[in-house]
Amino acid sequence: MGSIKANLKNTLIPYANLKGEDLTGTKNLEQRQIDQAKGDNRTTILPDYLQYPEHWQ
């Protein structure tokens, strides 16, 4: 997978598959965007200011 270093301000990403992605370099990523996306708490790396959603297992 890869590293996403985009500015996601006001970007709609519902149902996006973020499994295996490193999002630590992403700008303006919000919790609501992560809550709507697919991912997991083993291979998806979030910035420190975000929490892994409960459905990411």
Distance bins in CASP14 RR format, pairs under 12 A and 6 or more apart:
PFRMAT RR
TARGET T0000
AUTHOR 0000-0000-0000
RMODE 2
METHOD distances of the structure
MODEL  1
1 17 0 0 0 0 1 0 0 0 0 0 0
1 18 0 0 0 0 1 0 0 0 0 0 0
1 19 1 0 0 1 0 0 0 0 0 0 0
1 20 1 1 0 0 0 0 0 0 0 0 0
1 21 1 0 1 0 0 0 0 0 0 0 0
1 22 1 0 0 1 0 0 0 0 0 0 0
1 23 0 0 0 0 0 1 0 0 0 0 0
1 39 0 0 0 0 0 1 0 0 0 0 0
1 40 0 0 0 0 0 1 0 0 0 0 0
1 42 0 0 0 0 0 1 0 0 0 0 0
1 43 1 0 0 1 0 0 0 0 0 0 0
1 44 0 0 0 0 1 0 0 0 0 0 0
1 45 0 0 0 0 1 0 0 0 0 0 0
2 18 0 0 0 0 0 1 0 0 0 0 0
2 19 0 0 0 0 0 1 0 0 0 0 0
2 20 1 0 0 1 0 0 0 0 0 0 0
2 21 1 0 1 0 0 0 0 0 0 0 0
2 22 1 0 1 0 0 0 0 0 0 0 0
2 23 0 0 0 0 1 0 0 0 0 0 0
2 24 0 0 0 0 0 1 0 0 0 0 0
2 25 0 0 0 0 0 1 0 0 0 0 0
2 26 0 0 0 0 0 1 0 0 0 0 0
2 43 0 0 0 0 0 1 0 0 0 0 0
2 44 0 0 0 0 0 1 0 0 0 0 0
2 45 0 0 0 0 1 0 0 0 0 0 0
3 18 0 0 0 0 0 1 0 0 0 0 0
3 20 0 0 0 0 1 0 0 0 0 0 0
3 21 1 0 0 1 0 0 0 0 0 0 0
3 22 1 0 1 0 0 0 0 0 0 0 0
3 23 0 0 0 0 1 0 0 0 0 0 0
3 24 1 0 0 1 0 0 0 0 0 0 0
3 25 1 0 0 1 0 0 0 0 0 0 0
3 26 0 0 0 0 1 0 0 0 0 0 0
3 44 0 0 0 0 0 1 0 0 0 0 0
3 45 0 0 0 0 1 0 0 0 0 0 0
4 11 0 0 0 0 0 1 0 0 0 0 0
4 13 0 0 0 0 0 1 0 0 0 0 0
4 16 0 0 0 0 0 1 0 0 0 0 0
4 17 0 0 0 0 0 1 0 0 0 0 0
4 18 0 0 0 0 1 0 0 0 0 0 0
4 20 0 0 0 0 0 1 0 0 0 0 0
4 21 1 0 1 0 0 0 0 0 0 0 0
4 22 1 0 0 1 0 0 0 0 0 0 0
4 23 1 0 1 0 0 0 0 0 0 0 0
4 24 0 0 0 0 1 0 0 0 0 0 0
4 25 1 0 0 1 0 0 0 0 0 0 0
4 26 1 0 1 0 0 0 0 0 0 0 0
4 27 0 0 0 0 0 1 0 0 0 0 0
4 29 0 0 0 0 1 0 0 0 0 0 0
4 33 0 0 0 0 0 1 0 0 0 0 0
4 37 0 0 0 0 0 1 0 0 0 0 0
4 44 0 0 0 0 0 1 0 0 0 0 0
4 45 0 0 0 0 1 0 0 0 0 0 0
4 46 0 0 0 0 0 1 0 0 0 0 0
4 47 0 0 0 0 0 1 0 0 0 0 0
5 21 0 0 0 0 0 1 0 0 0 0 0
5 22 0 0 0 0 1 0 0 0 0 0 0
5 23 0 0 0 0 1 0 0 0 0 0 0
5 24 0 0 0 0 1 0 0 0 0 0 0
5 25 1 0 1 0 0 0 0 0 0 0 0
5 26 1 0 0 1 0 0 0 0 0 0 0
5 27 1 0 0 1 0 0 0 0 0 0 0
5 28 0 0 0 0 0 1 0 0 0 0 0
5 29 0 0 0 0 0 1 0 0 0 0 0
5 47 0 0 0 0 0 1 0 0 0 0 0
6 13 0 0 0 0 0 1 0 0 0 0 0
6 16 0 0 0 0 0 1 0 0 0 0 0
6 21 0 0 0 0 0 1 0 0 0 0 0
6 23 0 0 0 0 1 0 0 0 0 0 0
6 25 0 0 0 0 1 0 0 0 0 0 0
6 26 1 0 0 1 0 0 0 0 0 0 0
6 27 1 0 0 1 0 0 0 0 0 0 0
6 28 0 0 0 0 1 0 0 0 0 0 0
6 29 0 0 0 0 1 0 0 0 0 0 0
6 33 0 0 0 0 0 1 0 0 0 0 0
7 25 0 0 0 0 0 1 0 0 0 0 0
7 26 1 0 0 1 0 0 0 0 0 0 0
7 27 1 0 1 0 0 0 0 0 0 0 0
7 28 1 0 1 0 0 0 0 0 0 0 0
7 29 0 0 0 0 1 0 0 0 0 0 0
7 30 0 0 0 0 0 1 0 0 0 0 0
8 16 0 0 0 0 1 0 0 0 0 0 0
8 18 0 0 0 0 0 1 0 0 0 0 0
8 21 0 0 0 0 0 1 0 0 0 0 0
8 23 0 0 0 0 1 0 0 0 0 0 0
8 25 0 0 0 0 0 1 0 0 0 0 0
8 26 1 0 1 0 0 0 0 0 0 0 0
8 27 1 0 0 1 0 0 0 0 0 0 0
8 28 1 0 1 0 0 0 0 0 0 0 0
8 29 1 0 1 0 0 0 0 0 0 0 0
8 30 1 0 0 1 0 0 0 0 0 0 0
8 32 0 0 0 0 0 1 0 0 0 0 0
8 33 1 0 0 1 0 0 0 0 0 0 0
8 34 0 0 0 0 0 1 0 0 0 0 0
8 36 0 0 0 0 0 1 0 0 0 0 0
8 37 0 0 0 0 0 1 0 0 0 0 0
8 47 0 0 0 0 0 1 0 0 0 0 0
8 50 0 0 0 0 0 1 0 0 0 0 0
9 26 0 0 0 0 0 1 0 0 0 0 0
9 27 1 0 0 1 0 0 0 0 0 0 0
9 28 1 1 0 0 0 0 0 0 0 0 0
9 29 0 0 0 0 1 0 0 0 0 0 0
9 30 0 0 0 0 1 0 0 0 0 0 0
9 33 0 0 0 0 1 0 0 0 0 0 0
10 27 0 0 0 0 0 1 0 0 0 0 0
10 28 1 0 0 1 0 0 0 0 0 0 0
10 29 0 0 0 0 0 1 0 0 0 0 0
10 30 0 0 0 0 1 0 0 0 0 0 0
10 32 0 0 0 0 0 1 0 0 0 0 0
10 33 0 0 0 0 1 0 0 0 0 0 0
11 26 0 0 0 0 1 0 0 0 0 0 0
11 27 0 0 0 0 0 1 0 0 0 0 0
11 28 0 0 0 0 1 0 0 0 0 0 0
11 29 0 0 0 0 1 0 0 0 0 0 0
11 30 0 0 0 0 1 0 0 0 0 0 0
11 32 0 0 0 0 0 1 0 0 0 0 0
11 33 1 0 0 1 0 0 0 0 0 0 0
11 34 0 0 0 0 0 1 0 0 0 0 0
11 36 0 0 0 0 0 1 0 0 0 0 0
11 37 0 0 0 0 0 1 0 0 0 0 0
12 30 0 0 0 0 0 1 0 0 0 0 0
12 32 0 0 0 0 0 1 0 0 0 0 0
12 33 1 0 0 1 0 0 0 0 0 0 0
12 36 0 0 0 0 1 0 0 0 0 0 0
12 37 0 0 0 0 0 1 0 0 0 0 0
13 21 0 0 0 0 0 1 0 0 0 0 0
13 23 0 0 0 0 0 1 0 0 0 0 0
13 26 0 0 0 0 0 1 0 0 0 0 0
13 28 0 0 0 0 0 1 0 0 0 0 0
13 29 0 0 0 0 1 0 0 0 0 0 0
13 30 0 0 0 0 1 0 0 0 0 0 0
13 32 0 0 0 0 1 0 0 0 0 0 0
13 33 1 0 1 0 0 0 0 0 0 0 0
13 34 0 0 0 0 1 0 0 0 0 0 0
13 35 0 0 0 0 0 1 0 0 0 0 0
13 36 1 0 0 1 0 0 0 0 0 0 0
13 37 1 0 1 0 0 0 0 0 0 0 0
13 38 0 0 0 0 1 0 0 0 0 0 0
13 39 0 0 0 0 0 1 0 0 0 0 0
14 32 0 0 0 0 1 0 0 0 0 0 0
14 33 0 0 0 0 1 0 0 0 0 0 0
14 34 0 0 0 0 0 1 0 0 0 0 0
14 35 0 0 0 0 1 0 0 0 0 0 0
14 36 1 0 1 0 0 0 0 0 0 0 0
14 37 1 0 0 1 0 0 0 0 0 0 0
14 38 0 0 0 0 1 0 0 0 0 0 0
15 33 0 0 0 0 0 1 0 0 0 0 0
15 35 0 0 0 0 0 1 0 0 0 0 0
15 36 1 0 0 1 0 0 0 0 0 0 0
15 37 1 0 0 1 0 0 0 0 0 0 0
15 38 1 0 0 1 0 0 0 0 0 0 0
15 39 0 0 0 0 0 1 0 0 0 0 0
15 55 0 0 0 0 0 1 0 0 0 0 0
16 23 0 0 0 0 0 1 0 0 0 0 0
16 26 0 0 0 0 0 1 0 0 0 0 0
16 29 0 0 0 0 0 1 0 0 0 0 0
16 33 0 0 0 0 1 0 0 0 0 0 0
16 34 0 0 0 0 1 0 0 0 0 0 0
16 35 0 0 0 0 0 1 0 0 0 0 0
16 36 1 0 0 1 0 0 0 0 0 0 0
16 37 1 0 1 0 0 0 0 0 0 0 0
16 38 1 0 0 1 0 0 0 0 0 0 0
16 39 0 0 0 0 1 0 0 0 0 0 0
16 44 0 0 0 0 0 1 0 0 0 0 0
17 36 0 0 0 0 0 1 0 0 0 0 0
17 37 1 0 0 1 0 0 0 0 0 0 0
17 38 1 0 1 0 0 0 0 0 0 0 0
17 39 1 0 0 1 0 0 0 0 0 0 0
17 40 0 0 0 0 0 1 0 0 0 0 0
17 43 0 0 0 0 0 1 0 0 0 0 0
17 44 0 0 0 0 1 0 0 0 0 0 0
17 56 0 0 0 0 0 1 0 0 0 0 0
18 26 0 0 0 0 1 0 0 0 0 0 0
18 29 0 0 0 0 0 1 0 0 0 0 0
18 33 0 0 0 0 1 0 0 0 0 0 0
18 34 1 0 0 1 0 0 0 0 0 0 0
18 35 0 0 0 0 0 1 0 0 0 0 0
18 36 0 0 0 0 0 1 0 0 0 0 0
18 37 1 0 1 0 0 0 0 0 0 0 0
18 38 1 0 0 1 0 0 0 0 0 0 0
18 39 1 0 1 0 0 0 0 0 0 0 0
18 40 0 0 0 0 1 0 0 0 0 0 0
18 41 0 0 0 0 0 1 0 0 0 0 0
18 43 0 0 0 0 1 0 0 0 0 0 0
18 44 1 0 1 0 0 0 0 0 0 0 0
18 45 0 0 0 0 1 0 0 0 0 0 0
18 46 0 0 0 0 1 0 0 0 0 0 0
18 50 0 0 0 0 0 1 0 0 0 0 0
18 52 0 0 0 0 0 1 0 0 0 0 0
18 53 0 0 0 0 0 1 0 0 0 0 0
18 56 0 0 0 0 1 0 0 0 0 0 0
19 37 0 0 0 0 1 0 0 0 0 0 0
19 38 1 0 0 1 0 0 0 0 0 0 0
19 39 1 0 1 0 0 0 0 0 0 0 0
19 40 1 0 1 0 0 0 0 0 0 0 0
19 41 0 0 0 0 0 1 0 0 0 0 0
19 42 0 0 0 0 1 0 0 0 0 0 0
19 43 1 0 1 0 0 0 0 0 0 0 0
19 44 1 0 1 0 0 0 0 0 0 0 0
19 45 0 0 0 0 0 1 0 0 0 0 0
19 56 0 0 0 0 1 0 0 0 0 0 0
19 57 0 0 0 0 0 1 0 0 0 0 0
20 37 0 0 0 0 0 1 0 0 0 0 0
20 38 0 0 0 0 0 1 0 0 0 0 0
20 39 1 0 0 1 0 0 0 0 0 0 0
20 40 1 0 0 1 0 0 0 0 0 0 0
20 41 0 0 0 0 0 1 0 0 0 0 0
20 42 0 0 0 0 1 0 0 0 0 0 0
20 43 1 1 0 0 0 0 0 0 0 0 0
20 44 1 0 1 0 0 0 0 0 0 0 0
20 45 1 0 0 1 0 0 0 0 0 0 0
20 46 0 0 0 0 0 1 0 0 0 0 0
20 56 0 0 0 0 0 1 0 0 0 0 0
21 29 0 0 0 0 0 1 0 0 0 0 0
21 34 0 0 0 0 0 1 0 0 0 0 0
21 37 0 0 0 0 1 0 0 0 0 0 0
21 38 0 0 0 0 0 1 0 0 0 0 0
21 39 0 0 0 0 1 0 0 0 0 0 0
21 40 0 0 0 0 0 1 0 0 0 0 0
21 43 0 0 0 0 1 0 0 0 0 0 0
21 44 1 0 1 0 0 0 0 0 0 0 0
21 45 1 0 0 1 0 0 0 0 0 0 0
21 46 0 0 0 0 1 0 0 0 0 0 0
21 47 0 0 0 0 0 1 0 0 0 0 0
21 56 0 0 0 0 0 1 0 0 0 0 0
22 29 0 0 0 0 0 1 0 0 0 0 0
22 43 0 0 0 0 1 0 0 0 0 0 0
22 44 0 0 0 0 1 0 0 0 0 0 0
22 45 1 0 1 0 0 0 0 0 0 0 0
22 46 0 0 0 0 1 0 0 0 0 0 0
22 47 0 0 0 0 1 0 0 0 0 0 0
23 29 1 0 0 1 0 0 0 0 0 0 0
23 30 0 0 0 0 0 1 0 0 0 0 0
23 33 0 0 0 0 1 0 0 0 0 0 0
23 34 0 0 0 0 1 0 0 0 0 0 0
23 37 0 0 0 0 1 0 0 0 0 0 0
23 39 0 0 0 0 0 1 0 0 0 0 0
23 43 0 0 0 0 0 1 0 0 0 0 0
23 44 1 0 0 1 0 0 0 0 0 0 0
23 45 1 0 0 1 0 0 0 0 0 0 0
23 46 1 0 1 0 0 0 0 0 0 0 0
23 47 1 0 0 1 0 0 0 0 0 0 0
23 48 0 0 0 0 0 1 0 0 0 0 0
23 49 0 0 0 0 0 1 0 0 0 0 0
23 50 1 0 0 1 0 0 0 0 0 0 0
23 52 0 0 0 0 0 1 0 0 0 0 0
24 44 0 0 0 0 0 1 0 0 0 0 0
24 45 1 0 1 0 0 0 0 0 0 0 0
24 46 1 0 0 1 0 0 0 0 0 0 0
24 47 1 0 1 0 0 0 0 0 0 0 0
24 48 0 0 0 0 1 0 0 0 0 0 0
24 49 0 0 0 0 0 1 0 0 0 0 0
24 50 0 0 0 0 1 0 0 0 0 0 0
25 45 0 0 0 0 1 0 0 0 0 0 0
25 46 0 0 0 0 0 1 0 0 0 0 0
25 47 1 0 0 1 0 0 0 0 0 0 0
25 48 0 0 0 0 0 1 0 0 0 0 0
25 49 0 0 0 0 0 1 0 0 0 0 0
25 50 0 0 0 0 0 1 0 0 0 0 0
26 33 0 0 0 0 1 0 0 0 0 0 0
26 34 0 0 0 0 0 1 0 0 0 0 0
26 37 0 0 0 0 0 1 0 0 0 0 0
26 44 0 0 0 0 0 1 0 0 0 0 0
26 45 0 0 0 0 0 1 0 0 0 0 0
26 46 0 0 0 0 1 0 0 0 0 0 0
26 47 1 0 0 1 0 0 0 0 0 0 0
26 49 0 0 0 0 0 1 0 0 0 0 0
26 50 0 0 0 0 1 0 0 0 0 0 0
27 47 0 0 0 0 1 0 0 0 0 0 0
27 49 0 0 0 0 0 1 0 0 0 0 0
28 47 0 0 0 0 0 1 0 0 0 0 0
28 49 0 0 0 0 0 1 0 0 0 0 0
28 50 0 0 0 0 0 1 0 0 0 0 0
29 35 0 0 0 0 0 1 0 0 0 0 0
29 36 0 0 0 0 0 1 0 0 0 0 0
29 37 0 0 0 0 1 0 0 0 0 0 0
29 44 0 0 0 0 0 1 0 0 0 0 0
29 45 0 0 0 0 0 1 0 0 0 0 0
29 46 0 0 0 0 1 0 0 0 0 0 0
29 47 1 0 0 1 0 0 0 0 0 0 0
29 48 0 0 0 0 0 1 0 0 0 0 0
29 49 0 0 0 0 1 0 0 0 0 0 0
29 50 1 0 0 1 0 0 0 0 0 0 0
30 36 0 0 0 0 0 1 0 0 0 0 0
30 37 0 0 0 0 0 1 0 0 0 0 0
30 46 0 0 0 0 0 1 0 0 0 0 0
30 47 0 0 0 0 0 1 0 0 0 0 0
30 49 0 0 0 0 1 0 0 0 0 0 0
30 50 0 0 0 0 1 0 0 0 0 0 0
30 51 0 0 0 0 0 1 0 0 0 0 0
31 37 0 0 0 0 0 1 0 0 0 0 0
31 46 0 0 0 0 1 0 0 0 0 0 0
31 47 0 0 0 0 0 1 0 0 0 0 0
31 49 0 0 0 0 1 0 0 0 0 0 0
31 50 1 0 1 0 0 0 0 0 0 0 0
31 51 1 0 0 1 0 0 0 0 0 0 0
31 52 0 0 0 0 0 1 0 0 0 0 0
31 53 0 0 0 0 1 0 0 0 0 0 0
32 50 0 0 0 0 0 1 0 0 0 0 0
32 51 0 0 0 0 0 1 0 0 0 0 0
32 53 0 0 0 0 0 1 0 0 0 0 0
33 46 0 0 0 0 0 1 0 0 0 0 0
33 47 0 0 0 0 0 1 0 0 0 0 0
33 50 0 0 0 0 1 0 0 0 0 0 0
33 53 0 0 0 0 0 1 0 0 0 0 0
34 40 0 0 0 0 0 1 0 0 0 0 0
34 41 0 0 0 0 0 1 0 0 0 0 0
34 44 0 0 0 0 1 0 0 0 0 0 0
34 45 0 0 0 0 0 1 0 0 0 0 0
34 46 1 0 0 1 0 0 0 0 0 0 0
34 47 0 0 0 0 1 0 0 0 0 0 0
34 49 0 0 0 0 0 1 0 0 0 0 0
34 50 1 0 1 0 0 0 0 0 0 0 0
34 51 1 0 0 1 0 0 0 0 0 0 0
34 52 1 0 0 1 0 0 0 0 0 0 0
34 53 1 0 0 1 0 0 0 0 0 0 0
34 54 0 0 0 0 0 1 0 0 0 0 0
34 55 0 0 0 0 0 1 0 0 0 0 0
34 56 0 0 0 0 1 0 0 0 0 0 0
35 46 0 0 0 0 0 1 0 0 0 0 0
35 50 0 0 0 0 1 0 0 0 0 0 0
35 51 0 0 0 0 1 0 0 0 0 0 0
35 52 0 0 0 0 1 0 0 0 0 0 0
35 53 1 0 1 0 0 0 0 0 0 0 0
35 54 0 0 0 0 1 0 0 0 0 0 0
35 55 0 0 0 0 1 0 0 0 0 0 0
35 56 0 0 0 0 1 0 0 0 0 0 0
36 53 0 0 0 0 1 0 0 0 0 0 0
36 55 0 0 0 0 0 1 0 0 0 0 0
36 56 0 0 0 0 0 1 0 0 0 0 0
37 44 0 0 0 0 1 0 0 0 0 0 0
37 46 0 0 0 0 0 1 0 0 0 0 0
37 50 0 0 0 0 0 1 0 0 0 0 0
37 52 0 0 0 0 0 1 0 0 0 0 0
37 53 0 0 0 0 1 0 0 0 0 0 0
37 55 0 0 0 0 1 0 0 0 0 0 0
37 56 0 0 0 0 1 0 0 0 0 0 0
38 44 0 0 0 0 1 0 0 0 0 0 0
38 53 0 0 0 0 1 0 0 0 0 0 0
38 55 0 0 0 0 1 0 0 0 0 0 0
38 56 1 0 0 1 0 0 0 0 0 0 0
38 57 0 0 0 0 0 1 0 0 0 0 0
39 45 0 0 0 0 0 1 0 0 0 0 0
39 46 0 0 0 0 1 0 0 0 0 0 0
39 52 0 0 0 0 1 0 0 0 0 0 0
39 53 0 0 0 0 1 0 0 0 0 0 0
39 54 0 0 0 0 0 1 0 0 0 0 0
39 55 0 0 0 0 1 0 0 0 0 0 0
39 56 1 0 1 0 0 0 0 0 0 0 0
39 57 0 0 0 0 1 0 0 0 0 0 0
40 46 0 0 0 0 0 1 0 0 0 0 0
40 52 0 0 0 0 1 0 0 0 0 0 0
40 53 0 0 0 0 1 0 0 0 0 0 0
40 54 0 0 0 0 0 1 0 0 0 0 0
40 55 0 0 0 0 1 0 0 0 0 0 0
40 56 1 0 1 0 0 0 0 0 0 0 0
40 57 1 0 0 1 0 0 0 0 0 0 0
41 50 0 0 0 0 0 1 0 0 0 0 0
41 51 0 0 0 0 1 0 0 0 0 0 0
41 52 1 0 1 0 0 0 0 0 0 0 0
41 53 0 0 0 0 1 0 0 0 0 0 0
41 54 0 0 0 0 1 0 0 0 0 0 0
41 55 0 0 0 0 0 1 0 0 0 0 0
41 56 1 0 1 0 0 0 0 0 0 0 0
41 57 1 0 0 1 0 0 0 0 0 0 0
42 52 0 0 0 0 1 0 0 0 0 0 0
42 56 0 0 0 0 1 0 0 0 0 0 0
42 57 0 0 0 0 1 0 0 0 0 0 0
43 52 0 0 0 0 0 1 0 0 0 0 0
43 56 0 0 0 0 1 0 0 0 0 0 0
43 57 0 0 0 0 0 1 0 0 0 0 0
44 50 0 0 0 0 0 1 0 0 0 0 0
44 52 1 0 0 1 0 0 0 0 0 0 0
44 53 0 0 0 0 0 1 0 0 0 0 0
44 56 1 0 0 1 0 0 0 0 0 0 0
44 57 0 0 0 0 0 1 0 0 0 0 0
45 52 0 0 0 0 0 1 0 0 0 0 0
45 56 0 0 0 0 0 1 0 0 0 0 0
46 52 1 0 0 1 0 0 0 0 0 0 0
46 53 0 0 0 0 1 0 0 0 0 0 0
46 56 0 0 0 0 1 0 0 0 0 0 0
50 56 0 0 0 0 0 1 0 0 0 0 0
END
